[in-house]
Amino acid sequence: MVTLLLGIHNHQPVGNFGDVLEKAYRLSYRPFLDVLERHPAIALSLHCSGILYEWLEAAHPDYLDRLAALARQGRLELLGGGFYEPIIAALPEKDQQGQIARMRGYLKRRFQVDAKGFWLAERVWEPQLPKILAKAGAEYTIVDDTHFLAVGFAEAELQGHFLTESEGQAIRVFPISQRLRYLMPYADPRQVIDHLRAAGEAAKGRDVALVMADDGEKFGLWPRTHELVYERGWLDRFFTLCAENAAWLKTATFSRQLTERPPLGWAYLPTTSYSELSEWALRADPSRELSRVLHQSTADTRRFIRGGYFRNFLTKYPEANRLYRKMLRVSGRVHALEPRGRRKASPQLDAALGYLWKGQCNCAYWHGVFGGLYLPHLRHAIYENLLRAEVEVERSRPASAGPLAPFAVEQEDWDGDGVPEVLVESPKANWYLTRKGGGLWEWDVKARAVNLGGVVSRRLEAYHEKLRAAAAGEGSAAASIHDAARAKQPGLDKELFYDWHGRMSLLDHFLHPDTRRETFASTQYGEQGDFVLEEYRLTPPKRDDGDLVLAFEREGTVWAHSRAVPVLVRKDVRLLAGGGWRCDYAVENRGQDAAELWFGAEVALALSTPAVCPPGEETGVALKTLRDDNLGLSVRLRMDGPLDLWSFPLYTISQSEEGFERTYQGSVLLLHRRLSLAAGSAARFTVAAEAEIFSAEQPAQKSSRAALGSSSPTG
């Protein structure tokens, strides 16, 4: 007998738009359930993320009632997991257990189900997971067959489930067949049945179990799949064929399989995920090299070749690392609220935990075939929830402790780069600054729970080669969604520009005399100084007239007319009690001769739409106001100089399931001035920024897909 174990995983990211969720429901989730209900012989397992459950409770509670009915009939097993779809292995222990307990509690209350199975987000496996899952009450999980193949199992051996353990705590593990994952739903249903029959015949009388577990969105939401799966009847035909071959083929839930068949043995799995993610987690050049090696390898050797794993995304994308470190910081602060002894948890703690766990949704921390990190509305949602968790922590402060300090300052190596950063928090804002370049990479406006510094830099991705080849008329048709090289608009290959430094505010540029706004925006200009990437000295922060002043200073070199000019840049960054900042600059020529220099201070803002800051050039600017209706605030830039201004939108070209797309990440403003400095003289000027929150008479508009610059349907 051949047992087919089907696992369907439905998920939408925290922060995704309501119309996207509705589309997924209409094209995928509901029609799949419609077909399943028509085939009483079919049993399968389903996982929905907590984000989706919360949306369905409000928008389509009848769908959940239908799931409950199938669960009572034994035809549907509901799987547990981390409630807000985190990468469990990357969380602090208290959050691991809390996220899992929240999902188990919800399934028990809503469906009267004691979930035994655990859906592992992105199938990210690390060897310590058995202990974590067993402690949380999970009996089994599902991972890819690549996990097993990498440690020497043959594909023919992966026809059931296995035991694994950590520190003696054991769970069961089912391997997902990559062949089935790629066949369904793209191959003819009869071809899938033939594959299952061949596996049964090769077993020579032994019972075998094969697993197909994958995203539910591939059954209707992914490009062209709704027509294939429902309009052309793929799913109906497949379920019918399963029933017609019941003499040798059956479907079952994972839990039923555990009760009917013993484990096949022990398996100790490596740190890995599905094969595609191991390529995505690498930087562009290694990823292309891995792809080349895989294509040149044989089937016998390919299974031993692995690339990166999930945590590599934290080195590939510094923005993801900062987001992750922010999450860890907030987690520590939230759990510090937990009561001791028999005291009850406060409402602030409950609220803070909810926000924190939403802020751990994995989608915005990485990027593969879907938008992920490159989708600003997903990053904004993570920051929003983490900031709201911080606010709840501050609200929980007992009255006996007195008011919050105007500024809390920490100097620590927060992002793990070996250089201490400066983290400043106040009741109205947070400012995170780095000594490398003296830049400001996070500026949190607490009243709107928004990080105005949350931009993503433009960087080379391995798949950009496919875009260039497609534009040149090269290449062949894609074999799957992972290989797609379609472009959602023409000419994207002409917009592949790459930033040589992280985009943040208060970076100090010295421009070549031939620089134009267009060349600066496309990074095709001459940077004459060595200040952007190098470390600044920082004197101890000091209070001044109610504000906090951080004095950054660096003596470096600027190339001017073929000679090296020693230049001292001093900038006193004044963090304002009202939540804004001001930077007082002094640029001093420390050479023996006069020098002609062109200085520019960069400001990078994570605005919601390029319309807030249209591209252009202005001269003699003293005030620039950027009103963002979607964020509910205006950013006011004041220049005491005045200064000239260049502004341009920052677009990334990234891969999505619908093809390559251009996504707005924020706007860059360069406040610049040409300087004629005699030996030993200095130029002084000021750049200041404040965020003005709209009043009740000026309500912010609701965000929309168009406003936030993305059209990708899923994370």
Secondary structure in CASP SS format (residue, H / E / C, confidence):
PFRMAT SS
TARGET T0000
AUTHOR 0000-0000-0000
METHOD secondary structure of the structure
MODEL  1
M C 1.00
V E 1.00
T E 1.00
L E 1.00
L E 1.00
L E 1.00
G E 1.00
I E 1.00
H E 1.00
N E 1.00
H C 1.00
Q C 1.00
P C 1.00
V C 1.00
G C 1.00
N C 1.00
F C 1.00
G H 1.00
D H 1.00
V H 1.00
L H 1.00
E H 1.00
K H 1.00
A H 1.00
Y H 1.00
R H 1.00
L H 1.00
S H 1.00
Y H 1.00
R H 1.00
P H 1.00
F H 1.00
L H 1.00
D H 1.00
V H 1.00
L H 1.00
E H 1.00
R C 1.00
H C 1.00
P C 1.00
A C 1.00
I C 1.00
A C 1.00
L E 1.00
S E 1.00
L E 1.00
H E 1.00
C E 1.00
S C 1.00
G H 1.00
I H 1.00
L H 1.00
Y H 1.00
E H 1.00
W H 1.00
L H 1.00
E H 1.00
A H 1.00
A H 1.00
H C 1.00
P H 1.00
D H 1.00
Y H 1.00
L H 1.00
D H 1.00
R H 1.00
L H 1.00
A H 1.00
A H 1.00
L H 1.00
A H 1.00
R H 1.00
Q C 1.00
G C 1.00
R C 1.00
L E 1.00
E E 1.00
L E 1.00
L C 1.00
G E 1.00
G E 1.00
G C 1.00
F C 1.00
Y C 1.00
E C 1.00
P C 1.00
I C 1.00
I H 1.00
A H 1.00
A H 1.00
L C 1.00
P C 1.00
E H 1.00
K H 1.00
D H 1.00
Q H 1.00
Q H 1.00
G H 1.00
Q H 1.00
I H 1.00
A H 1.00
R H 1.00
M H 1.00
R H 1.00
G H 1.00
Y H 1.00
L H 1.00
K H 1.00
R H 1.00
R H 1.00
F H 1.00
Q C 1.00
V C 1.00
D C 1.00
A C 1.00
K C 1.00
G E 1.00
F E 1.00
W E 1.00
L C 1.00
A H 1.00
E H 1.00
R H 1.00
V C 1.00
W E 1.00
E C 1.00
P C 1.00
Q C 1.00
L H 1.00
P H 1.00
K H 1.00
I H 1.00
L H 1.00
A H 1.00
K H 1.00
A C 1.00
G C 1.00
A C 1.00
E C 1.00
Y E 1.00
T E 1.00
I E 1.00
V E 1.00
D E 1.00
D H 1.00
T H 1.00
H H 1.00
F H 1.00
L H 1.00
A C 1.00
V C 1.00
G C 1.00
F C 1.00
A C 1.00
E H 1.00
A H 1.00
E H 1.00
L C 1.00
Q C 1.00
G C 1.00
H C 1.00
F E 1.00
L E 1.00
T E 1.00
E E 1.00
S E 1.00
E C 1.00
G C 1.00
Q E 1.00
A E 1.00
I E 1.00
R E 1.00
V E 1.00
F E 1.00
P E 1.00
I E 1.00
S C 1.00
Q H 1.00
R H 1.00
L H 1.00
R H 1.00
Y H 1.00
L H 1.00
M C 1.00
P C 1.00
Y C 1.00
A C 1.00
D C 1.00
P H 1.00
R H 1.00
Q H 1.00
V H 1.00
I H 1.00
D H 1.00
H H 1.00
L H 1.00
R H 1.00
A H 1.00
A H 1.00
G H 1.00
E H 1.00
A H 1.00
A C 1.00
K C 1.00
G C 1.00
R C 1.00
D C 1.00
V E 1.00
A E 1.00
L E 1.00
V E 1.00
M E 1.00
A E 1.00
D E 1.00
D E 1.00
G H 1.00
E H 1.00
K H 1.00
F C 1.00
G C 1.00
L C 1.00
W C 1.00
P C 1.00
R C 1.00
T H 1.00
H H 1.00
E H 1.00
L H 1.00
V H 1.00
Y H 1.00
E H 1.00
R C 1.00
G C 1.00
W H 1.00
L H 1.00
D H 1.00
R H 1.00
F H 1.00
F H 1.00
T H 1.00
L H 1.00
C H 1.00
A H 1.00
E H 1.00
N C 1.00
A C 1.00
A C 1.00
W C 1.00
L E 1.00
K E 1.00
T E 1.00
A E 1.00
T C 1.00
F H 1.00
S H 1.00
R H 1.00
Q H 1.00
L H 1.00
T H 1.00
E H 1.00
R C 1.00
P C 1.00
P C 1.00
L C 1.00
G C 1.00
W E 1.00
A C 1.00
Y C 1.00
L C 1.00
P C 1.00
T C 1.00
T E 1.00
S C 1.00
Y C 1.00
S H 1.00
E H 1.00
L H 1.00
S H 1.00
E H 1.00
W H 1.00
A C 1.00
L C 1.00
R C 1.00
A H 1.00
D H 1.00
P H 1.00
S H 1.00
R H 1.00
E H 1.00
L H 1.00
S H 1.00
R H 1.00
V H 1.00
L H 1.00
H H 1.00
Q H 1.00
S C 1.00
T C 1.00
A H 1.00
D H 1.00
T H 1.00
R H 1.00
R C 1.00
F C 1.00
I C 1.00
R C 1.00
G C 1.00
G C 1.00
Y C 1.00
F H 1.00
R H 1.00
N H 1.00
F H 1.00
L H 1.00
T H 1.00
K H 1.00
Y C 1.00
P H 1.00
E H 1.00
A H 1.00
N H 1.00
R H 1.00
L H 1.00
Y H 1.00
R H 1.00
K H 1.00
M H 1.00
L H 1.00
R H 1.00
V H 1.00
S H 1.00
G H 1.00
R H 1.00
V H 1.00
H H 1.00
A C 1.00
L C 1.00
E C 1.00
P C 1.00
R C 1.00
G C 1.00
R C 1.00
R C 1.00
K C 1.00
A C 1.00
S C 1.00
P H 1.00
Q H 1.00
L H 1.00
D H 1.00
A H 1.00
A H 1.00
L H 1.00
G H 1.00
Y H 1.00
L H 1.00
W H 1.00
K H 1.00
G C 1.00
Q C 1.00
C C 1.00
N H 1.00
C H 1.00
A H 1.00
Y H 1.00
W C 1.00
H C 1.00
G C 1.00
V C 1.00
F C 1.00
G C 1.00
G H 1.00
L H 1.00
Y H 1.00
L C 1.00
P H 1.00
H H 1.00
L H 1.00
R H 1.00
H H 1.00
A H 1.00
I H 1.00
Y H 1.00
E H 1.00
N H 1.00
L H 1.00
L H 1.00
R H 1.00
A H 1.00
E H 1.00
V H 1.00
E H 1.00
V H 1.00
E H 1.00
R H 1.00
S C 1.00
R C 1.00
P C 1.00
A H 1.00
S H 1.00
A H 1.00
G C 1.00
P C 1.00
L C 1.00
A C 1.00
P C 1.00
F C 1.00
A E 1.00
V E 1.00
E E 1.00
Q E 1.00
E E 1.00
D C 1.00
W C 1.00
D C 1.00
G C 1.00
D C 1.00
G C 1.00
V C 1.00
P C 1.00
E E 1.00
V E 1.00
L E 1.00
V E 1.00
E E 1.00
S C 1.00
P C 1.00
K C 1.00
A E 1.00
N E 1.00
W E 1.00
Y E 1.00
L E 1.00
T C 1.00
R C 1.00
K E 1.00
G C 1.00
G C 1.00
G C 1.00
L E 1.00
W E 1.00
E E 1.00
W E 1.00
D E 1.00
V E 1.00
K C 1.00
A C 1.00
R C 1.00
A C 1.00
V E 1.00
N E 1.00
L C 1.00
G C 1.00
G C 1.00
V C 1.00
V C 1.00
S C 1.00
R C 1.00
R C 1.00
L C 1.00
E C 1.00
A C 1.00
Y C 1.00
H H 1.00
E H 1.00
K H 1.00
L H 1.00
R H 1.00
A H 1.00
A H 1.00
A H 1.00
A C 1.00
G C 1.00
E C 1.00
G C 1.00
S C 1.00
A C 1.00
A C 1.00
A C 1.00
S C 1.00
I H 1.00
H H 1.00
D H 1.00
A C 1.00
A C 1.00
R C 1.00
A E 1.00
K C 1.00
Q C 1.00
P C 1.00
G C 1.00
L H 1.00
D H 1.00
K H 1.00
E H 1.00
L C 1.00
F C 1.00
Y C 1.00
D C 1.00
W C 1.00
H C 1.00
G C 1.00
R C 1.00
M C 1.00
S E 1.00
L C 1.00
L E 1.00
D E 1.00
H E 1.00
F E 1.00
L E 1.00
H C 1.00
P C 1.00
D C 1.00
T C 1.00
R C 1.00
R H 1.00
E H 1.00
T H 1.00
F H 1.00
A H 1.00
S C 1.00
T C 1.00
Q C 1.00
Y C 1.00
G C 1.00
E E 1.00
Q C 1.00
G E 1.00
D C 1.00
F C 1.00
V C 1.00
L C 1.00
E C 1.00
E E 1.00
Y C 1.00
R E 1.00
L E 1.00
T C 1.00
P C 1.00
P C 1.00
K E 1.00
R E 1.00
D E 1.00
D C 1.00
G C 1.00
D E 1.00
L E 1.00
V E 1.00
L E 1.00
A E 1.00
F E 1.00
E E 1.00
R E 1.00
E E 1.00
G E 1.00
T E 1.00
V E 1.00
W E 1.00
A E 1.00
H C 1.00
S C 1.00
R E 1.00
A E 1.00
V E 1.00
P E 1.00
V E 1.00
L E 1.00
V E 1.00
R E 1.00
K E 1.00
D E 1.00
V E 1.00
R E 1.00
L E 1.00
L C 1.00
A C 1.00
G C 1.00
G C 1.00
G C 1.00
W E 1.00
R E 1.00
C E 1.00
D E 1.00
Y E 1.00
A E 1.00
V E 1.00
E E 1.00
N E 1.00
R C 1.00
G C 1.00
Q C 1.00
D C 1.00
A C 1.00
A E 1.00
E E 1.00
L E 1.00
W E 1.00
F E 1.00
G E 1.00
A E 1.00
E E 1.00
V E 1.00
A E 1.00
L E 1.00
A C 1.00
L C 1.00
S C 1.00
T C 1.00
P H 1.00
A H 1.00
V H 1.00
C C 1.00
P C 1.00
P C 1.00
G E 1.00
E E 1.00
E E 1.00
T E 1.00
G E 1.00
V E 1.00
A E 1.00
L E 1.00
K E 1.00
T E 1.00
L E 1.00
R E 1.00
D E 1.00
D C 1.00
N C 1.00
L C 1.00
G C 1.00
L E 1.00
S E 1.00
V E 1.00
R E 1.00
L E 1.00
R E 1.00
M E 1.00
D E 1.00
G E 1.00
P E 1.00
L E 1.00
D E 1.00
L E 1.00
W E 1.00
S E 1.00
F E 1.00
P E 1.00
L E 1.00
Y E 1.00
T E 1.00
I E 1.00
S E 1.00
Q E 1.00
S E 1.00
E C 1.00
E C 1.00
G E 1.00
F E 1.00
E E 1.00
R E 1.00
T E 1.00
Y E 1.00
Q E 1.00
G E 1.00
S E 1.00
V E 1.00
L E 1.00
L E 1.00
L E 1.00
H E 1.00
R E 1.00
R E 1.00
L E 1.00
S E 1.00
L E 1.00
A C 1.00
A C 1.00
G C 1.00
S C 1.00
A E 1.00
A E 1.00
R E 1.00
F E 1.00
T E 1.00
V E 1.00
A E 1.00
A E 1.00
E E 1.00
A E 1.00
E E 1.00
I E 1.00
F C 1.00
S C 1.00
A C 1.00
E C 1.00
Q C 1.00
P C 1.00
A C 1.00
Q C 1.00
K C 1.00
S C 1.00
S C 1.00
R C 1.00
A C 1.00
A C 1.00
L C 1.00
G C 1.00
S C 1.00
S C 1.00
S C 1.00
P C 1.00
T C 1.00
G C 1.00
END
